[in-house]
Amino acid sequence: MGGLKEILKKHNLKYTENRKVILEQFLSTNYALSYNEIDSLIEKKIDKVTVYRTLKSFEENGIVHQVVDGSNQIKYALCHHESCSSDQHYDTHIHFKCIECDKTYCLNDIRPPKLKLPKGYSMDQQNVFIQGLCNYCN
């Protein structure tokens, strides 16, 4: 995926210490992160507003995508598709939430099924998540 500076530059974001610290958390985990998880993982405390703004800018610029996993927390995961940008996210895949460790993983190689909607309906986005035991807890 590249280094921190390269990722930020590719997505037209300036390299800052706060962006570096938050992006490092995504690069060092293989599961989706909520604000609370990011806050507990980073050693240098960053104010809440800055973390939320950074996550929003990462999402708007195609670095992360929101993960729907049935919890009442917004979670984010790294986009692994090279073409994700501020205009379009191409990370359409299944999310898997472990009922034991409560972590949510992107199953990047598994695409959601194509759905045929009734006449008059149009799809904007599709979110599919599966619950069970992950390979670490199973």
Contact map, one row per residue, 1 for C-alpha under 8 A:
111000100000000000000000000000000000000000000000000000000000000000000000000000010000000000000000000000000000000000000000000000000000000000
111101100000000000000000000000000000000000000000000000000000000000000000000000000000000000000000000000000000000000000000000000000000000000
111111100000000000000000000000000000000000000000000000000000000000000000000000000000000000000000000000000000000000000000000000000000000000
011111110000000000010011000000000000000000000000000000000000000000000000000000000000000000000000000000000000000000000000000000000000000000
001111111000001000000000000000000000000000000000000000000000000000000000000000000000000000000000000000000000000000000000000000000000000000
011111111100000000000000000000000000000000000000000000000000000000000000000000000000000000000000000000000000000000000000000000000000000000
111111111110000000000000000000000000000000000000000000000000001000000000000000000000000000000000000000000000000000000000000000000000000000
000111111111111000000000000000000000000000000000000000000000000000000000000000000000000000000000000000000000000000000000000000000000000000
000011111111111000000000000000000000000000000000000000000000000000000000000000000000000000000000000000000000000000000000000000000000000000
000001111111100000000000000000000000000000000000000000000000000000000000000000000000000000000000000000000000000000000000000000000000000000
000000111111100000000000000000000000000000000000000000000000111000000000000000000000100000000000000000000000000000000000000000000000000000
000000011111110000000000000000000000000000000000000000000000100000000000000000000000000000000000000000000000000000000000000000000000000000
000000011111111000000000000000000000000000000000000000000000100000000000000000000000000000000000000000000000000000000000000000000000000000
000000011001111100000000000000000000000000000000000000000000000000000000000000000000000000000000000000000000000000000000000000000000000000
000010011000111110110000000000000000000000000000000000000000000000000000000000000000000000000000000000000000000000000000000000000000000000
000000000000011111110000000000000000000000000000000000000000000000000000000000000000000000000000000000000000000000000000000000000000000000
000000000000001111111000000000000000000000000000000000000000000000000000000000000000000000000000000000000000000000000000000000000000000000
000000000000000111111100000000000000000000000100011001000000000000000000000000000000000000000000000000000000000000000000000000000000000000
000000000000001111111110000000000000000000000000000001000000000000000000000000000000000000000000000000000000000000000000000000000000000000
000100000000001111111111000000000000000000000000000000000000000000000000000000000000000000000000000000000000000000000000000000000000000000
000000000000000011111111100000000000000001000000000000000000000000000000000000000000000000000000000000000000000000000000000000000000000000
000000000000000001111111110000000000010001000000001001000000000000000000000000000000000000000000000000000000000000000000000000000000000000
000100000000000000111111111000000000000000000000000000000000000000000000000000000000000000000000000000000000000000000000000000000000000000
000100000000000000011111111100000000000000000000000000000000000000000000000000000000000000000000000000000000000000000000000000000000000000
000000000000000000001111111110000000010011000000000000000000000000000000000000000000000000000000000000000000000000000000000000000000000000
000000000000000000000111111111011000000000000000000000000000000000000000000011000000000000000000000000000000000000000000000000000000000000
000000000000000000000011111111000000000000000000000000000000000000000000000001000000000000000000000000000000000000000000000000000000000000
000000000000000000000001111111000000000000000000000000000000000000000000000000000000000000000000000000000000000000000000000000000000000000
000000000000000000000000111111110000000000000000000000000000000000000000000000000000000000000000000000000000000000000000000000000000000000
000000000000000000000000011111110000000000000000000000000000000000000000000000000000000000000000000000001000000000000000000000000000000000
000000000000000000000000000011111000000000000000000000000000000000000000000010000000000000000000000000111100000000000000000000000000000000
000000000000000000000000010011111100000000000000000000000000000000100000001111000000000000000000000000111100000000000000000000000000000000
000000000000000000000000010000111110110000000000000000000000000000000000001110000000000000000000000000000000000000000000000000000000000000
000000000000000000000000000000011111110000000000000000000000000000000000111100000000000000000000000000000000000000000000000000000000000000
000000000000000000000000000000001111111000000000001100000000000000000000011000000000000000000000000000000000000000000000000000000000000000
000000000000000000000000000000000111111100000000000000000000000000000000000000000000000000000000000000000000000000000000000000000000000000
000000000000000000000000000000001111111110000000000000000000000000000000000000000000000000000000000000000000000000000000000000000000000000
000000000000000000000100100000001111111111000000000000000000000000000000000000000000000000000000000000000000000000000000000000000000000000
000000000000000000000000000000000011111111001100000000000000000000000000000000000000000000000000000000000000000000000000000000000000000000
000000000000000000000000000000000001111111100000000000000000000000000000000000000000000000000000000000000000000000000000000000000000000000
000000000000000000000000100000000000111111100000000000000000000000000000000000000000000000000000000000000000000000000000000000000000000000
000000000000000000001100100000000000011111111000000000000000000000000000000000000000000000000000000000000000000000000000000000000000000000
000000000000000000000000000000000000000111111000000000000000000000000000000000000000000000000000000000000000000000000000000000000000000000
000000000000000000000000000000000000000001111100000000000000000000000000000000000000000000000000000000000000000000000000000000000000000000
000000000000000000000000000000000000001001111110000000000000000000000000000000000000000000000000000000000000000000000000000000000000000000
000000000000000001000000000000000000001000011111011000000000000000000000000000000000000000000000000000000000000000000000000000000000000000
000000000000000000000000000000000000000000001111111000000000000000000000000000000000000000000000000000000000000000000000000000000000000000
000000000000000000000000000000000000000000000111111100000000000000000000000000000000000000000000000000000000000000000000000000000000000000
000000000000000000000000000000000000000000000011111110000000000000000000000000000000000000000000000000000000000000000000000000000000000000
000000000000000001000000000000000000000000000111111111000000000000000000000000000000000000000000000000000000000000000000000000000000000000
000000000000000001000100000000000010000000000111111111100000000000000000000000000000000000000000000000000000000000000000000000000000000000
000000000000000000000000000000000010000000000001111111110000000000000000000000000000000000000000000000000000000000000000000000000000000000
000000000000000000000000000000000000000000000000111111111000000000000000000000000000000000000000000000000000000000000000000000000000000000
000000000000000001100100000000000000000000000000011111111100000000000000000000000000000000000000000000000000000000000000000000000000000000
000000000000000000000000000000000000000000000000001111111110000100000000000100000000000000000000000000000000000000000000000000000000000000
000000000000000000000000000000000000000000000000000111111111000000000000000000000000000000000000000000000000000000000000000000000000000000
000000000000000000000000000000000000000000000000000011111111100000000000000000000000000000000000000000000000000000000000000000000000000000
000000000000000000000000000000000000000000000000000001111111111100000000000000000000000000000000000000000000000000000000000000000000000000
000000000000000000000000000000000000000000000000000000111111111111000000000000000000010000000000000000000000000000000000000000000000000000
000000000000000000000000000000000000000000000000000000011111111000000000000000000000111000000000000000000000000000000000000000000000000000
000000000011100000000000000000000000000000000000000000001111111100000000000000000001111000000000000000000000000000000000000000000000000000
000000000010000000000000000000000000000000000000000000000111111110000000000000100001110110000000000000000000000000000000000000000000000000
000000100010000000000000000000000000000000000000000000000111111110000000000001100001100000000000000000000000000000000000000000000000000000
000000000000000000000000000000000000000000000000000000100110111111000000000111100000000000000000000000000000000000000000000000000000000000
000000000000000000000000000000000000000000000000000000000010011111100000000111100000000010100000000000000000000000000000000000000000000000
000000000000000000000000000000000000000000000000000000000010000111110000011110000000000000000000000000000000000000000000000000000000000000
000000000000000000000000000000010000000000000000000000000000000011111000011110000000000000000010000000000000000000000000000000000000000000
000000000000000000000000000000000000000000000000000000000000000001111110011000000000000000000010000000000000000000000000000000111000000000
000000000000000000000000000000000000000000000000000000000000000000111110000000000000000000000011100000010000000000000000000000001000000000
000000000000000000000000000000000000000000000000000000000000000000011111000000000000000000000000000000000000000000000000000000000000000000
000000000000000000000000000000000000000000000000000000000000000000011111110000000000000000000000000000000000000000000000000000000000000000
000000000000000000000000000000000000000000000000000000000000000000000111110000000000000000000000000000000000000000000000000000000000000000
000000000000000000000000000000000100000000000000000000000000000000000011111000000000000000000000000000000000000000000000000000000000000000
000000000000000000000000000000000110000000000000000000000000000001110011111100000000000000000000000000000000000000000000000000000000000000
000000000000000000000000000000011110000000000000000000000000000001110000111110000000000000000000000000000000000000000000000000000000000000
000000000000000000000000000000011100000000000000000000100000000111100000011111000000000000000000000000000000000000000000000000000000000000
000000000000000000000000010000111000000000000000000000000000000111100000001111100000000000000000000000000100000000000000000000000000000000
000000000000000000000000011000010000000000000000000000000000001110000000000111110000000000000000000000000000000000000000000000000000000000
000000000000000000000000000000000000000000000000000000000000011110000000000011111101000010100000000000000000000000000000000000000000000000
100000000000000000000000000000000000000000000000000000000000000000000000000001111100000000100000000000000001000000000000000000000000000000
000000000000000000000000000000000000000000000000000000000000000000000000000000111111000001100000000000000000000000000000000000000000000000
000000000000000000000000000000000000000000000000000000000000000000000000000000111111000000000000000000000000000000000000000000000000000000
000000000000000000000000000000000000000000000000000000000000000000000000000000001111100111000000000000000000000000000000000000000000000000
000000000000000000000000000000000000000000000000000000000000111000000000000000101111111111100000000000000000000000000000000000000000000000
000000000010000000000000000000000000000000000000000000000001111000000000000000000011111110000000000000000000000000000000000000000000000000
000000000000000000000000000000000000000000000000000000000011110000000000000000000001111110000000000000000000000000000000000000000000000000
000000000000000000000000000000000000000000000000000000000001100000000000000000000001111110000000000000000000000000000000000000000000000000
000000000000000000000000000000000000000000000000000000000000010000000000000000000011111111000000000000000000000000000000000000000000000000
000000000000000000000000000000000000000000000000000000000000010010000000000000100011111111110000000000000000000000000000000000000000000000
000000000000000000000000000000000000000000000000000000000000000000000000000000001011000111110000000000000000000000000000000000000000000000
000000000000000000000000000000000000000000000000000000000000000010000000000000111001000011111000000000000001000000000000000000000000000000
000000000000000000000000000000000000000000000000000000000000000000000000000000000000000011111100000000000001001100000000000001000000000000
000000000000000000000000000000000000000000000000000000000000000000000000000000000000000000111110000000000111111100000000000000010000000000
000000000000000000000000000000000000000000000000000000000000000000000000000000000000000000011111000000000111011100000000000000111100000000
000000000000000000000000000000000000000000000000000000000000000000111000000000000000000000001111100000011110000000000000000000011100000000
000000000000000000000000000000000000000000000000000000000000000000001000000000000000000000000111110000011110000000000000000000001111010000
000000000000000000000000000000000000000000000000000000000000000000001000000000000000000000000011111001111000000000000000000000001111110000
000000000000000000000000000000000000000000000000000000000000000000000000000000000000000000000001111111110000000000000000000000000011110010
000000000000000000000000000000000000000000000000000000000000000000000000000000000000000000000000111111100000000000000000000000000011100000
000000000000000000000000000000000000000000000000000000000000000000000000000000000000000000000000011111000000000000000000000000000001100010
000000000000000000000000000000000000000000000000000000000000000000000000000000000000000000000000011111100000000000000000000000000000000010
000000000000000000000000000000000000000000000000000000000000000000000000000000000000000000000000111111110000000000000000000000000000000000
000000000000000000000000000000110000000000000000000000000000000000000000000000000000000000000000111011111000000000000000000000000000000000
000000000000000000000000000000110000000000000000000000000000000000001000000000000000000000000011110001111100000000000000000000000000000000
000000000000000000000000000001110000000000000000000000000000000000000000000000000000000000000011100000111110000000000000000000000000000000
000000000000000000000000000000110000000000000000000000000000000000000000000010000000000000001111000000011111000000000000000000000000000000
000000000000000000000000000000000000000000000000000000000000000000000000000000000000000000001111000000001111110000000000000000000000000000
000000000000000000000000000000000000000000000000000000000000000000000000000000010000000000111100000000000111111000000000000000000000000000
000000000000000000000000000000000000000000000000000000000000000000000000000000000000000000001000000000000011111000000000000000000000000000
000000000000000000000000000000000000000000000000000000000000000000000000000000000000000000001100000000000011111100000000000000000000000000
000000000000000000000000000000000000000000000000000000000000000000000000000000000000000000011100000000000001111110000000000000000000000000
000000000000000000000000000000000000000000000000000000000000000000000000000000000000000000011100000000000000011111000000000001010000000000
000000000000000000000000000000000000000000000000000000000000000000000000000000000000000000000000000000000000001111100000000000000000000000
000000000000000000000000000000000000000000000000000000000000000000000000000000000000000000000000000000000000000111110000000000000000000000
000000000000000000000000000000000000000000000000000000000000000000000000000000000000000000000000000000000000000011111000000000000000000000
000000000000000000000000000000000000000000000000000000000000000000000000000000000000000000000000000000000000000001111100000000000000000000
000000000000000000000000000000000000000000000000000000000000000000000000000000000000000000000000000000000000000000111110111000000000000000
000000000000000000000000000000000000000000000000000000000000000000000000000000000000000000000000000000000000000000011111100000000000000000
000000000000000000000000000000000000000000000000000000000000000000000000000000000000000000000000000000000000000000001111100000000000000000
000000000000000000000000000000000000000000000000000000000000000000000000000000000000000000000000000000000000000000000111110000000000000000
000000000000000000000000000000000000000000000000000000000000000000000000000000000000000000000000000000000000000000001111111000000000000000
000000000000000000000000000000000000000000000000000000000000000000000000000000000000000000000000000000000000000000001001111100000000000000
000000000000000000000000000000000000000000000000000000000000000000000000000000000000000000000000000000000000000000001000111111000000000000
000000000000000000000000000000000000000000000000000000000000000000000000000000000000000000000000000000000000000000000000011111000000000000
000000000000000000000000000000000000000000000000000000000000000000000000000000000000000000000000000000000000000000000000001111100000000000
000000000000000000000000000000000000000000000000000000000000000000000000000000000000000000010000000000000000000100000000001111110000000000
000000000000000000000000000000000000000000000000000000000000000000010000000000000000000000000100000000000000000000000000000011111000000000
000000000000000000000000000000000000000000000000000000000000000000010000000000000000000000001110000000000000000100000000000001111100000000
000000000000000000000000000000000000000000000000000000000000000000011000000000000000000000000111100000000000000000000000000000111110000000
000000000000000000000000000000000000000000000000000000000000000000000000000000000000000000000111100000000000000000000000000000011111000000
000000000000000000000000000000000000000000000000000000000000000000000000000000000000000000000001111000000000000000000000000000001111100000
000000000000000000000000000000000000000000000000000000000000000000000000000000000000000000000001111100000000000000000000000000000111110000
000000000000000000000000000000000000000000000000000000000000000000000000000000000000000000000000111100000000000000000000000000000011111111
000000000000000000000000000000000000000000000000000000000000000000000000000000000000000000000001110000000000000000000000000000000001111111
000000000000000000000000000000000000000000000000000000000000000000000000000000000000000000000000000000000000000000000000000000000000111111
000000000000000000000000000000000000000000000000000000000000000000000000000000000000000000000000000000000000000000000000000000000000111111
000000000000000000000000000000000000000000000000000000000000000000000000000000000000000000000000010110000000000000000000000000000000111111
000000000000000000000000000000000000000000000000000000000000000000000000000000000000000000000000000000000000000000000000000000000000111111
